[in-house]
Amino acid sequence: MRPRSLALAAAIAVLPLTAVSLGVSTAQAAPAPRVALPNTVNPAVAHSEKKGDVPAEQQISVAVSLKLRDTAALDHFLTAVATPGTPEFGKYLTPEQFTARFGPTQAAVDQVKTYLAAQGLTVTEVSANRQVVSAHGTNAQISQAFGTHESSYVDPQLQRAFFANDAAASVPADLADVVQGVSGLDNHAVRKNRLAKPNSVTPHTASSTPSGFGPSQYDGAYNLNKTGADGTGTTVALWEFDGYSSSNLTTYDSQYGLSGPAVSTVSVDGANYDSAPGQGQGEVELDSEIVRGAAPKATQLVYEAPNSDQGEIDMANKIVADNQVSVISISWGSCEPDTTAASMTAVDNAFKQAAAQGISIFSASGDDGSRDCTRSTSGSSVKAVDFPASSPHQTGVGGTNLQVSGTSYSSESAWSGAGGGVSTVFGKPTWQTGTGTMRTVPDVSSNADPASGFAIYTAGSWQVYGGTSAAAPLWAGYAAQFNQKAKAAGQPVLGEASPKLYAVANSSNYAGAFHDVTSGSNQDFPAGTGYDQVTGWGTPIADGLTTALLGGGSTTPPGGCTAAQLIGNGGFETGTAAPWTTSSGVVDNSSSQAAHSGSWKAWLDGYGSAHTDTLSQTVSVPAGCKSASLTFWLHIDTAETGSTAYDKLTVQANGTTLVTYSNVNAAAGYVKRTLDLSSFAGKSVTIKFTGTEDGSNQTSFVIDDVALNVN
C-alpha cells in the first residue's frame, strides 16, 4: 500500500488544478486562525545549544491549564475574606463553591477535551476543580495540537540534556478564551529543595547524637511554647518531590519526646518515592520534623509529585481540591527567570483557590540570596527571586541567623543566603507596602543559616540542616498553632496569611509580634528597620503575634457587627491598608492647622482659585447591625467676614448626600460629627467628602480620624 500522501497526490494529478473542480473554496481551504499562548517557552531555550529534533514517536505528557472566571470578583472576594469587618471576613468557600463561582465551566473542559481527542491525544485526567486537563501523545501529535516544534537541547550551565518547544504554543482561536497555558512541552524545569548543610560552610559529618537546635530551643526563642497550642485538630500539607522513611521521623520524635498523629503520604500522578527515597529525602524529613517540633499534634499529609511543571501544577490543584488541610509548607522552588510564566500562573491560580478556602501557604524564599538563579541556567549575574515564594497568594519566608541563650531568644541577623528581592512576574499586591509596582520577597523570616542550624534525623543519622527550607515549615507549624487557637475562640482560621501579617506589622502591635531583624544582608539587599527584602517583617514572637491576629477578628460580636473601625487610620497616611482616593493633592500635613490627633489630616478646599477637591473610600457595613454610623472630626478654617453659599463641604454615601456644611463662619477647634449609615447595612459604601471653593474666599475643611462605628 502506498503512503496516503502519495495516493492523494496521484488522484489530484488527474484533475484540473482549480479550487472549483476540487469542490473546495479558497476561504474553506485556509487554515483555522490560531492564537499564541504567551509565556509558554522555557527561558532556558535562549541560553542552550540545540542538538536536533525530538523523535516524532516520543511520548510527551502535557497539562492544559484553563482560565479562571470572573477574576475581578475573585480578587474582591479574596480581599474581603481576609479583612476583619467585612461581611465576607472568614466565610471561606468549599472547593465546590469556588469552582461554581470562579472555576472553568464544564463546557470549557469539554471543549478542550474534544479538541485534544481530535488531535489524537489521550486525555488522562481532569482535575477535580476543572482547572487542568492532562493528556499525552506522540511528539508529532503534540506538535500538531499546539503548533510547536520540539527540539533536543543541552543546558551549558547545568550540563544537562532536555527537550523543549522552540517557540510559543498556540491553540485555535475558539479555545483562546478558555485556555490559560500548556505545561509539559519541555522537561527542563526541576524544583530544587531549599536546604543548606553546614558542610557547605564549615566541615561537618553525620553524627549518632543530635547537634544543632532542637524543638525546645526554636520553640523557646520564638515563643511557640507560650501560645497554649500544639496544633491539635489541624492538618498541614507538605509539598514534596521526594520521599521519606517513617523510621527516621519516629527517631526524631523519640529523641525529643514528641507524639502526634502518624505522618501519611498522598501520591500525585503516581509518584512513589517512599520505598526508595532519593537525594531529596533530607528535605522531606526536615520539613516533617520541624512541623512536628512546632506543632506536635498537627496531622501531616505529605503530598508527593513528579518533579516537573505538570507535577507541580497537579499537586497544587489536588491539595486545594482535596481540601483536607488548613496550612501548606513548601520548601522547593525554582528561580523565576528559569520557569515558564504560564506554569507559574497555573500554580498561582490554585493558590487563589487555597486563599478562598482559608488555606495558608508558606514558601521558602531560596538559599542563593538575591541571586536565586546562581545554580541554574540564568546564572549568578541575575537578580532574581524564587517561585512559589514570589506568588502574591502565599507567604514567602526568608532566613536569619538565630542566637539563643539557653532556650530564650538572644539576637538575630539576616542570613546572607536568604532569598529576596523583586519579582519580574507578579505585580505588587494591595496589602504589600513600599514603593515600586512589583511584588517583593520575602514577607517574614525565621532561622535558616546552617551555621545556626537545626538537628534533623535523616537517612539513618543526625545532621545539622539549615536553609529557608527550615524557615517555611516553622512558620507552617506556627499557623497550625494559630488555627487551633482561632477555632477555640470561634474565629476564622488564618487563611491567606500575608494581608493579616502586614496589617499587624503596620500597626502599633508590630514590636510585640515580630523580632525586627536589622543587621546583615543577602548580597543586594540589607536588613533594616521594618520591612526589608531579606527578612521581610522579621521573625515571630508567637504569643504576641497570636494575640494581635486574634484581636483583628475578636471585634466581631454575635450578629456579624464589628466595633469601631478607624478607616482614616488616625489620619490619611499614604499606603495605609485602607487608602483614600483624592483629587488635587488634598492630603496635606504641612499647613499651620494642627490635626485632631497625630500629624496627618485631610485638608480639603484649600486657598486658591475656584475648584473642587474630593476625598473618598469604599468600606463595607456589616449585615445584622443594630446601628451603623460614620464619625469624623471637622475643623472649618475660614477668613470670611460674612457668609456665602459657594464655600461648602458635602458628605455622601453611595451618591446620597448625608450632610452639607455651607454658609460657614469661623469655628474654633475640631468638632466631632456623626452621620447615620444604618440604611447601608450589608452593603459596600463609598464615603465621599467634596469641598468647593469659589475663589473669592479663603475657606478650608480639615478632616481627621474618620471611623465606621457599628453595633
N, C-alpha and C positions, 0 to 999 in steps of 0.2 A: 504494500500500500504506500502510495506517495504521501509525503507530508501534505497536510491540508493546505498550507500556504501555496505549494506548487500547483495543486489541483485547482485552487481558486484562480491563480494566475492564468492557467490554461483556459479555463472557462471564460474569463474576461477577454482573452485574446481574440475569440471568435466573434465578439460583439463590437459594434461601434463604440468608441470611447467617448460617450456623451452621458451626462447625468440623466437625461430624459430616458434614453434607452435602457439604463440600469434601473429605472424606476425610483431613483433617489434624487431629491432636490439638493442643490448646493447647500442650503441652510441646514437641511437634515444631516448632511454629511459632516458638518462642522462638529468638533468635539465639544462636549458639555463644558461650560466655564467652570474653572476651579479657583479656589481661594487658598492662598498660602497661609499656613498656621505659624504665627511668629514664634521665635524663641524655641524652635524645635531642632536646632543644630547644636551638637555639643561643642562648647568653645575650644575643646582640645583639638578639634579638626584643624583649626587655623595654625596650630603650633606643631603639628605632627606630619610625618612623612607617609605619603600614600604608597602602598605596596602592590595594589592590584584590586580586582573585583572580588566581591564575595560570591561564591558559587550560587548559581540560580536555585539549586535544590536545598540549600542550607535552611534549616528551620529557624524561624525568628518568632518570638512572642512579643506582643505589644499590649499596652494598656491605653485605651482611648478614654480620655477624661472629658466629661460633659460639663457644660457651664451650669452654674447655679442660677436660680431665677430671682427676680425682684431684689437685686443686690442692694439697692438704696434702702429698701425697707429692712433688709437683713442688717445692714450697718447701723441703722437707727435702733433696731432691737438689741443688738449686742452692746450698744452704749447704754441703753435704758436698763437692761437686765443686770448690769454691773454698777448702776448708780443708785445709792440709797436715796429714798424719797420719791422715786418714780413709781408709777403703778406697776411697771413690769419688773421691778427690782426683785431678784431672786426667784422669779417664776420661770424656771428653766423648762425647756422643751424636751419631749421624748424624741427618740430618733424618728418615729413615725410622724410626729407633728412637724419636725424640721423638714423632712422630705416632702410632706404635703404642702408646706408653705414656701420652701426655698429650694428644694432639690429638683433635679431634672424630672421631667414628666415621663410617664411610662411610654407615651407616644414618641418622645425623643429617643428613648432607649431602643424601642422597636425599629425606629428609622435607621439608627446606627447599625443594629444587628442585621437588618435586611441588606444594607449596603455591604457590610463585611462579608456576609454569606454569598452575595452576588459576585464578589471578587475571588471566591474560592477559599476564603479563610474560615477557620473553625472557631466559633465563639465558645469559649471555655467557661466564662463566668461573668455575671453581672453583680456588682457589689450590692449589698442589701439596701444601701442608701441611694442606689441608682447613679452614683457619680462616676463609676468606672465600668467600662465594658472591656473585658480581656479576650484576646483572640490570638491564634497562631496560624502560621502557614509557611510556605516556602519564601525565600527571598524574592523570587520572581513575583509571587502573589502580593507580598507586602509592598514591593516597589510599584506594582500596578495600582494597588489600592490607595497609596499615599503619594504617588508621583515622585518617588525618590530613587536614588541610585546608591546602593550600598557598596562601600569600599573597605578594604583592609588597610589599617594604619599601624604605625609604631610611634608611641609617645616617647620622644627623646629624653624628656625629664625623668620619666618613670621606667624607661626601657621596657615597656610593656606593649604587647600587641592588642589591638582591639578593632572592632568594626564599627562603622558609623555611616549615616546618610551624609552625602556631600553638601546638600542644600536643604532648604526648608521643606517640610512635608506640606502637602496640600490635600484638600478634600473638595468634592463637588460643592458648588455654591449653595445648594439647598441644605447642606449639612453644616455650613459655616456658622449658622446661628445657634447650633446646639453643641458643637464640638469645641472644647477648650484647647486640647492639645493631644499629642501622641507621644508616649514614652516607650522605650524598648527598641527604638530604631538604632541605638548604639549600646554597647556594653562597656563603655569607658568608666562611667562614674562608679566609684567604690567608696562607701562611707568608712571613715576611719574612727576608731574609738578615741575618745579624748582623755587618755590615760597616760600618766607620766610616772616613771620609776626613778628612784634616787640614783640608780646606777648610770642614768644619763647626766647626772650632776656630780655625784661622788661615788666611789666604789661601794658596791653593796652585793650581798649574796643572800640567798634564801636561808631561812632560819627555822629551827624547830620550836622556837618560842617567839611570841609576838613582840614587835618593836614598832614604835610609832603610836599615833593617837588611837586610843580605844574609845568606846561609847561614853565612858564617864568623863573623859576629857573634852570631847567635842560637844556633848550634851551640856556639860557644865559651863564651857566657855560661851556658848550661845544661849544659855538659859532654857534649853529644851527640857531640862529636868524640873523647871519651875512652872510649867503651864498647867500641870494637873491632868495631862492627857498622854496616852500611849498609842493612839491610833486605833483603838477598839472600834469595830463596826465600820471601818473604812477599807477601801481597796485601792491599791496602787498598781498601775501597769508599768512594766519595764520594757523599753523599746530596744530590741536586740537583733543583731545579725550574727550571733554565735550562740553557743550553749554553755551549760554549767553542769557541775556534779553536785548532787544533793548532799553527798557526804562532806564536801568542803563547807557548805553552808551550815551543816549540823555542827561541825567542829568549831566554827566561829561562834555560834550560839552557845555552845557548851563552855567555851573559854570565858565568855562574858556573862554567863548566867541569864541568857535571853531565851524567851519562849514565846511562841506565837503560831499562827496558822502555817501549815506547811506550804512551801512555795510550789506552784504548779505552772506548767507550760501550756501556751496556746500557740499552735502551729499556724503559720500563714503561708499559703501557696505551697504546702507540703514540706516546708523546712523541717529538718530533723537533725539538730546538732547535738542533742544531749547525750546520744550514745557514743559520740566521739567528738567532744568539743575541740575547736581549733585554736588559733592564736589569740582570738578574742575572748577566750574563757575568763581570763583575769578581769576583763571589763564587766562581763555579766555578773561574776561573783562579787566584784567591788560594789556594783550598783545595789545588788540584793543585800549585802552585808551592811552598807551604810544606811539604807532604808530601815533595816532591822534594828540597827543601833539607835536611830532617831525615833522610830515609831514601831516598837517591837510587836505590838498586837495587830498591826495592819495586815490584811491579806495581800499577798503579792502574786500577780499574774505576769509571767514572763512571756511576752509576745515575741516570737522568733520568725524572721522572714528572710528570704534570699537577699543578699547584699547587691541590690540593683535598684534602678529607678522604679521599676514596676513593683519590686518587693516593698520598697518604702511607701509607695502610694497605696498599695493594697493593705499594708499594715495599718497605716493611718485610718483608712476607711473601715477596716474591720474593728478597730478599737472603738470608734465612735458608734458604729452600728451595733456592736455588742452591748455597749452602754453598761458595762459591769464595774467601771472604775470611776473615781472622782479625781484622780491625780495620775499624770503620766510623767515618768522620768526618762529623759533622752540624753545619752552620753555618746552618741555617734553623730557625725556630721561631715560635711564637705564644704570647701570654700566656695563662695558664690560664683566667682568667675569660672570655675570648673564644672558647673552644674547648669543644665538647661533650665531657663526660667519657666518653661512650660511645666516641667516636673515640679519645680518649687511651688508654682501656683496651684497645681493639683493637690499637693500636700497641704498647702495653706487653706484651701477650701475645706478640707477635712478638719483643720484646726478651727475654722469658723464654726463648724458644726459642734466641735467639742466645747467651744465657748458658749454656744447657745444651750447646750445641755448641762452646763455647770461643771465642766471638767477642766482642772488646772493642768498646765503643761510647763515643765521646767527643762530647759535645754542647755547643755554645756556650750560655752562660748568659744572653745578651742584652746589649744596648747601651744600655738606658734605666735602668740602676741598679736599685734596689729597686722602682721603679715601672714594671714591664715593659709595662704597657698604655698608656703615655704617648702613643704614636702610633696607638692603636687605639680601639675602641669604649668600653671601660670608663674610659679617661682616666687622667690623671696623679695623681688623688687616691687611687688604689687601690694598696696594697702588693701586688705580685704577682710571681710567678716565671714563667720561660719553660718551655714544653714543646717538645721532648722532654727538656730538661736536668733537669726535675723527676722524670722516671721513676726509680724506685729500681733499675732494672736496666741502667743505663748510668752513665757518669761525667760529671757536669756540670763544665764548665770556665769559671772566671771570668777576670778580667783585671787586669793590672797595668801600671804604667809602669816600664819597664826602663831602667836606665842602665848603660852599659858603659865600660870603659877599654880601648880598642883592641878586642880580641876576648875580653876577660875580663869576668866579672861584676863590677859595681861596687856597685849598690844597686837596690832596688825599693820601690815604694809601690803601694797599691791605686789602680786607675783608677776615677774617680767614675762612669763609665758602666757598670761591670761589673755584670751582673745577679746578683741573690742575694736570699735571703730564705726564706720558709716556704711550702711547698706547701699548697694547700687541697684537694688531690685525693688525694695519696698519703701513706700513713702512714709513720712513720719505720722504715726497715729495721733489722734486728737489728744490723748491723755499724756503724751510724752512732751516734756518741757524742753526748752533750749532753742537755739537758733537752727536754721537750716530747714530743708524740706524733706530730707530722707531719714529713715529710721536709724537710730543709733543703738549700739550694743556695748555692754550688757545692761541689764536693768538692776540686778542685785549681784551679790557675790558671797562666797564663803571660802574657807581654807582649801587650797589647791596645790600649793607649792610642794613638790615631792620632798623638799628639804624639811618640811614640817608635816610629813605625810601621815597616812592612816595605816594602821595594822590591818592587813587583809589576808585571809587564808584562802589560797587558791592553788590548784594543781598539786595538792599534797604538801604544801609548806607555807610558812608565814612569809609574807612580803610586805614591803612598805610602798604604798602607791599614793600618787597624788594626781594632779590634773583636774581640769574642770569637770571631768568625769566623776570626781568625788563630790564636787560642789553641787551639781544638779540633784543627785539623789538625796543629799542632805536637806535641800530646800523642799524636795518632794515629801520627805519624812515630816518636815515641819507642817506642810499643807495637810497631811493626814491628821496630825495632831489638831490643827485648827478646825478641820471639818468635824472631828469628834466633839470639840467644844461647841461649835456652832449648832450642831444638831441638838445637843443637850440644852442649849439656850433657846431653841425654837427658831433659829435663824438660818438663812440660806448658807450652803457650803461656799467655799471661797470662789469657785468658778474661775473665770479668766482673772488671773491674779494681778497683772501689771496695772490696770487702771486703779485698783484699790491700793496697791503698794505705793504708787505715785501720789495718790491723794493723801496718804499718811505722811509720806516724805515731804510733801509740800505744806504740811500743817504744823501746828505747834507741838505735835506728838513725835516729830522726827527724832529728836535726841533720845527719847526713851524707847524707840522702836528699832533703831539701826545704830550699829557702830559705823561712824563715818570714817572711812579709810582715806587718809590724806597724804601718804608718802608712797614713793615707788612709781613705776611706770611700766608700760608694755611696748617699748620701742618708740612709738609715735605719740602716745597719749599719756600724760602724767595723771596720777591721782591728785585730788584736791578737795577742797571743802564742798560738800554737797555732791551733786551728780558728776560723774566722770566716766570716760569711755574705757575704763579698765576694771573698775569695781562697781560701776553703777551707783546706786544709793548707799551701798555698803553691805554689811553682814547683819544677820538677825540678832536682835535681843528678843527672844521668842515670847517671853511672857508679856513684855511691853507691847510688842507688835500685835499679839493676840488681843490684848485689851483695846488697842487703838482700832483694830479691824472690827471687833465686835461692837465697839462704840459707834462705828459707822452705820450699823444696822439696828442697834438697840433703841434708836429713837422711834421705832415703828411699833406703837401700841396696838392692841386689838382694834379692828375696824379699818386698818390699812392706812392710817394717817401718820405723818411724821411730825416731829416737834419743829420748832423754828429752824428754818434753813436759810443761812445767810447767803444770798445769791449775789451780793455785791462784794463778798469776801473782805468785808471791813473797809472796802474802798473799791477801786477799779484797776487793780494792778494788771498789767499786760501779761498774758499767758496763764491766767488762772484756770482752774478746772471748769469754771462757768464764765467764759469770756462774754463781754458785751460788745455788740456791734455799734460802731459810732460813725458819725459823719463830721466833716470839717475839723477833725482833730480835736474833739471836745475833751478828751481825757487830759487833765492838767493838774499838776501839783506845784506849779511854780508861782501861782498868784499869791497875793497877800492874804487871801481868805484862808483861814485855817480849816482843816477837815473836822468833822464831828468827832472822829476817832482815827488814830493813825495819821499818816501824812498824805494819803491819796483821797481824792474825791472826783466826782464828775462836775465839770464846770460847763454848763450849757448856756448858750446865748450870750457870749462874751461881748466886750466892747467892739464896735465896728459898724460897718455898713449893713444895710438891710440883708438879712439872711435867716436861714432856719438850720438849727442843729438838732440831731436826734441821737438817742441812746436806747438800745433795745436788746432784749434777751428772751429766749424761749425757755420756759420752765414747765414742769408737769405738776398739776394739782392732783394729789391722790384722790381716788374714789372713796366714798363712805365716810367722809369727814363731816362733823357737825358744823364746823365753820372753817373758813379759809380767808386770809387777809394778806394784803401787801402793806408792809410798813417801810418807811424811809424817813430820813432826816433831811429837812429842806431849809436852806438859808437863802433868802431873797436879798440880793445886794443891788440897790438902786441909788442913783444920784438924781432921780426925778424930783422936781418941785411940785408937780401936780400929778394927775392920773392920766392914763392913756389906755385905749383899747387895743393897742398894737402889741405891746410887750406882754407876752403871756407864755405860760407853761401848760401843756396838755399832757395828761397821763391816760394811756389807752391800754386795753386788754383785748387782744384779737380784733383790733379796729374799733371796739366800743369805747367811747370816751367815759372814763371814770370821774375825772375832775379837770377843771381848767382854772388856773390861777391867772387873773388878769386885773387890770387897773390897780396895780400893786403900788404900795408905798414902802418906804424903808422898814425892814424888820430886823429886830435885834436878835442875833444868835441863831442857833438851829432850833427848829420846831419839828417834833415827831408827827408824821402824817400817817393815817391808817385808812386803807381803802378795802372794801369788801370784795372777795373773789369767790364766795361760796357758790355762785351760779356756774362756776367753771370747774367744779369737782369732777375728777376723772378725765380731764382734758389737758392737752398741751396748750399753754397760753403764752402768747408773745406780749411781753410788757414793753411799752414804748413811751419814752419821755420825749416830747417835742417842744423846743423853745424857739420863739420867734423874736426877731429884732427889727424894728422899722428903720433903724439907722439914725434916728434923731434923738435917741435917749441913751442912757447908759444903765442897762438892766441885765443882771445875770442871775441864774438859778444854780445854786451849789447843792448837789445831791450826794448823800453818803449813806452807808450802812443799809442797803436795800435788803429786805428779808421777806421770805414767804413763810407765813405762820398758819398752821392748820392744827386742828384737834378734833 
